Amino acid sequence: MILAGDIGGTKTVLSLLDKGQDGEWICRQEQSFSSLAYLEFTDILREFIPLGTTITAACFGVAGPVVNQRCQTTNLPWLLDGEALKTTLGTTRVKLLNDLEAMALGMLHLPESDLLELNPNAQAQTGNIAVIAAGTGLGEAILYWDGQRHQPIATEGGHCDFAPQTEQQDSLLSYLRNQYPQHVSCERLISGMGFSNIYDFLCDHDFATACLAVPEVNDHESGIDRNAVISRLGVSGEDALCAETVRLFAELYGAEAGNLALKALAIGGVFIGGGIAPKILPAIQAGGFIAAFKAKGRFYGLLDTVSVKVSLNPRTPLLGAIHYFA
């Protein structure tokens, strides 16, 4: 029996699998947990794994930097240690992957029906692939083409500097410097928190009247997610301020996807993962995303034919963890 996990800042998904007679993985048990409801990852393991289960291998995609098989999660108070997990699980085959490494591997196992092409000029090419995913945070990874197969490379590119490209974005950066005086990263804008940051900026600059349906802060007691309200009203077009927030979000997302494609020389394509893209798909498909992706001056021609696909499968990181030991 193998154990695979997708450990995120919002939720953790675990799956127990074994191989059938045809060699395909069969899921025996799978469950999602609210990450913030547990003090330690091992508390989830104890709750999930049935007594008497023998684990032969385990792989986890973790939202945070993995160094020497240890990870202090970025948006959780958990410290994961690969060596300690070997003892906990009773197997020497334990691997911690950065969550975007796991997602990148999972992308290679998705059927075409789970992928949506954004670039009408895309051409099939062999080479490096870039993976970017906005969710609770902003993750970025690379699938390096070694001549025979793709090898995953983890990065923390989501924490790189935000670089404005328009006058509106110049003003946005100036506004955010007051909120984050030490460093304005891409993640502050291209992630869940980005909807609130962009919305508040637009309010401050009198783009439109504040929406009465948008709470001033997240209401944890009632379970109201301010970012989700903004994105939902923006996608539906019910509110002008929210609609502009989502439009600008998609524009920034596309620009950073293009940055990553250039850094990785990702002629093999770009995969868009994470939970946000499928939820704001109309905005992603409206044209601003792909226009910002290609708007790289002299390198427009290079990016004009690069495939850019959105993953519609929320289990992509879990698939990567499942196939790691395959």
N, C-alpha and C positions, 0 to 999 in steps of 0.2 A: 504494500500500500504506500502511495506517495502522498505527501501533503504539500499543497500549493497555496500561496497566499498573496493577496493584494492589500498592502497595508497603507492606507491613506489617512490624511488629516481629519477627514470627515467620517469615513467608514472603513472597516476592515472586512474583507471577504476571504473565507477559507474554504478549501475544497479537498476532499479525500477521494483518491482515484486508484484504480488498478487496471491492468490491461486485460482485455477480453481475448478470446481465441484468435480473433483476426488481427491482434496487435494494436487495436485502437484503444485509447484511454476511455474508461467508463467511470463516470462520476457516481460515487456511492453516497456522498453526503456533501452538501454545500450550504453555507450559512453566512449571512451578512450581520455585522455587529457595528454599533455606534462606537467609534474609537474613543471619543471623549468620556464615555461612560465607564472606562476601565483605567485603573491606575497603572497597570503594566500589561504588556503584550501576553505574558505567560498566563495571566488571568483568563484571557480569551481562549488560549490553548487548552487550559484545564476544562473549561466549559464545553468546548467543541469536540475534543477527541474522546470517543467512547473508551471506557475502561477495557483494557486487554488488547487494544489495537496495536499492531506492530507497524511502525513507520520505517520504511527502508530508505527513503530519501525525502528531503524537504527543501523547497525553494520559495523565497519570499521576495516580492518586489516591495521596496520600502520608500516612502516619501521622505527622502533626505539623502545626504552624502554618505556613501558606504566606503569607509577607509579601513583596510586591514580587517575586513569582515566585522566591523563594528559600525553602528549607525545611531547617532543621536538625532531622532526625528525632528524635522524642522518645525512642524506645527502641532507636535504632541510632546508630552514630557517623558517619552519612552526612550530608553537606551537598549538597543538590540545588539547582542553579542553572539556571533556565529558559533564560537567555541562553547559558550554556555548553553546554547540551544541544542548542540549535539548531545550534551548530557541530559537535558530536559526531555528530548525526543527519543533518546536511545539509538541514535544512528550517527555514523561518521560523515554521512553525505548530506550536509546542510550548506546551503548557499544563500547569501544575502545579495540581492541585486538592487541597485537604485530603481525606483519605480518606473522611470522612463526607459531604463535598460530592459526591464521586463515587458513594458509596453511595446518597445521596438521589436523585440523578439516575437511578441504576439502578433504584430502587424504582418509578419511573414507567413502566418498560418491562417489569415482571414480569407474567406472566399470573396470573390469580386462583388457578390451581392451585399456584402457588409460594408462596401466602400463606395463613396460618392465622389466623382471627379468634379473639381471646380474649374479647371483650366480648359477652355474649349480648344486651345491650340496644343494640348499635351501630346507628346510623342514618346513612345516606349523607348527607353534608353537603359543601358546597364551601367551601374556605377554606385557611388555612395548614395545613401538615403538619409534624409533628415526627418526627425520626429519631434513634434512640438505639441504640447497638451496643456490647455488652460482648464483648471478646476479650482480646488481650494488654493493651490499655488500655480506657478507656471513651470512646467517641466520641459526640458529639452534633451535630446539624445541624438546620436549618430549611428547609423548602420554602415560601417566601413566595408567596402567591397574589396576582398583580398585576391580576387581573380577567380575564385571558385565559389565562395559563399559570403554572406554578410555577417560581420562580427559586430556586436553591440558595443558602443562606447558611451559611458555615462558622462554627463556634464552638469554643471550648475549654471548654465547659461541664462536661465530665467532671472537670475539675480544681477545680470549685467546692467549697465547704465541705460536708462530710457533716453532715446535720441529723437527729439521732435523734428518733424519734416514740413510742417505748415505753420502759419501764423497762429492758428487756433491751438496747435500743439505746443508752440512756444509759450503761449499764455498758460497752458495746462501745466507745463514743467515749472514755470515760475510759481504757480499756485501751490503745487505739490512740494516745492522746496520749503514752504512754511510748515507743511505737515510732517515732512521727513527731511529735516535739515542735514542729516549726515549723508544720506544717499537715496536717490529716487531710482529704483530699479524697475525693469519692465514688469516684474511681478506685481508691483503696486497698481498697475493698470490692466494687465492682461491676466486676470484671475477673478475669482469671485468678488474680492474686495474692490476690484477695478470698477465695477458698476457704481458703487457708492462714491468712490473717489471722483469719477468722471461726472456723475450726477451733481455732486456737491459743487464741483468746479463750475458747471454750467449754471447752477442756481446763483452762485456768487457773482457770475458775470452777466446775470439777467438775460439769459437766453430765452427763458420762458417762465411762466408762473409755476411755483413748486406744486407738485401733484399731491393732493390731499390723501390719496391712497397709499403714499409712500411714507412709512414711519420715519421719524428722525434718526432712530438707531434701531439695531436688531432687537426684537422683543423675544428674548429667550424663553420667558415664562409661557407665552402663548405659542411659541414655536414659529413666529413670523420671521422669515429671512428677508431682510430689506433688499439685498442684492437680487434675490429671486423675484421679488415684486417689481423692481425696476426693469429687469430683463423681460419679464412676462408682458408688462404694459408697453414696453418698447417694441417688442416683436409684433404685438397685435396692433400697434399704432394708436392705442387708446389715449395716449398722452404724448404731447409734443416733446416735452423735456426728456422723458424716458426713451422716446424714439431716437432722439439725437444722441443720447447716451449709448444706445446699442449700436447705432451707425458708426460712431467714433470708436467704440470698442472694437468692432469688426475691422475698421481701417487700421488701427494700431496692431491688431492680431496679425493681419496680413503683412504689414511692414516687418514685424519681427520674424515671421515665418520666412520672408525673403532674406532677411539678415542671416538667419541660420542656414538657409540654402547656400548662400554665398560662402559662408565660413566653412561649411562641410563640402563645398563643391558637389552639391547633391543633385547631379544630373539624373540619378536613378529615381528621383522623385521626393516628394515631401508628404508625410502622413500627418494628419491633424487628429489628435486623440483628445482624451479628457471629456468631462461631462458637460462642458458649456457649449461646445460647437453644435451638437445635435439639438440642443434646446433653443438656440438662436439661429437655426439653419436658414430661415428666410433672409436674415440680415447677412449671413455669411455668403449666400448665393446672390445677393443683390448687385454685386459687382465691385463694391468698394474694397473688399478683402483682396481679391485677385489683382485689382489695379494697384493697390499699395504693395502687394507682393512683388510685382514686376517693376515698380518705379525705382530702379536702381541706376539711373543714368546710363552710362556706357555699357552696363551689363543687362539692360532690358532684353536684348536679343537672346542672351543665354537663358534667362528665366522665362522667357515667353513660351518656350516649349516644354518646360519642366512640369511633370504631372504633380498635381496637388489634390490629394484625396482625403476626405473626412471619413474616419472610422465611425460607423453607426453601432458598433458592438461594444457595450460597456464592460464586457469581460476580457477585453484585449490584454491588459496587464496580467490577468490571471492565466490566460492562454500562454503567455510568454514564460511564466513560472512553471506551468505544467510541462512545457516542452523543453525546459532547460536540461533535464537529465535524460531526455528521450534519445 
